[in-house]
């Protein structure tokens, strides 16, 4: 939905990149951790992550409503975009931090066991 709304200029391209790239980085992060440790990291959503997802859904709904009913003030959508972008980046940084902490807390690998 975000990519499509970005392609018709209903949402700014920079915002679409932030939303899509956060999800790609999270999936890549899990893949890299699994590759490095051969362990599955327990995926636990955070409050910020859940809030970010809620804001993304609300922003999506308002963007669609704005396309249908142009009488909705543009500043409402623009404000939502800014708040959602900030929450999305913050949640992405939080997941990155949690991944690094998890990796740092792993016991050193004993090379004689291989």
N, C-alpha and C positions, 0 to 999 in steps of 0.2 A: 504494500500500500504506500509506504513512504517513497519508494523509488518511483512509483507511478505518479504520485502527487508532486514529486520533485521534477519529473520530466515535463509536467504541464505547468510548472511554475506556481503551483498552489502552495508549495513549501520551498524555502530557499535551499539551494543545493548544498551549502555548507552545513545546514542542519541535517539534511538527509545523510550526508557523509558521517556526521557525528553519531547518529543513531545506528546506522548500519555497521560502521567500523567498530563500535563498542561490542556489538554481538560477535563480530568476526574475531576480535581480539580475545574475547572470553573463550570462544571455542578453540582458537589456536593455542591459548594458554593452557587449557586442559590437555590438549594433544601433546604439547611440548613437555608438560609435567609427566604425562604418562610415558612418553618416549624416554625421558631422562631417568625416571625412577621405576618404571614398569609397575606402578601402583596407581590405582584410581583414586583421585582426590574427591572427597565427598562434596558434592555440589549443594551448598546451603545458601539460599538467597538471603540477602541482607535487607534490612529495613530500607536503606537508601536505594537498593536495587529494585525492591518492590514499588517504592514510591516513584522511581524513575519510569518503570513500566506503566504505572497508572497515569502519570503525566503524559507519557507518549500516547496512550490510548485516548486521553481527553483531547490532546492537541490534534490527533488524527480526526476525531469526531468534529471538533470545531472547524478544522480545515475543510472537511467535507461539507459541513453546514454552510460555511462561507461561500463555497462554490455554488451551493443551491440557492442561498439567500444572501445576496450581496449587501443587504441592509445591516448585517451584523458588523459592528465597528471593527475595522482592521486592527486597531491597537490591541484588542482582546487577543486575537491570534498572535500578534507580534510579541506581546507580553508572555503568552504561554510558550511560544517558541524559545524565548530567552531563558525562562525558568526551566523548561524541559531540557534544553541543551546543557545548562549548568548541572542539573541533577543527573543527566546521563553521563557527563564527563566525570562527575564526582563518584558515581557508582562504578564506572570503569576503573578509575584510579583505586577505589577501595578493593575491587576484585584483584587488581594487579598486586596491591600491597599484601592481601591475604595469600595470594599464590606464592609470593616471595617469602613471607613468614613461614608458610607451610614447608617450602623447600629448605629453608634455613634450619628448621627444627627436625629435619630428617637425620637419622644417624648416619655417620660416614659409612660408605660402602667398603666392605672388606674385599680386597682384590683376590685374596687366597681362596674365597668361596666360589669363584667362577671356574 
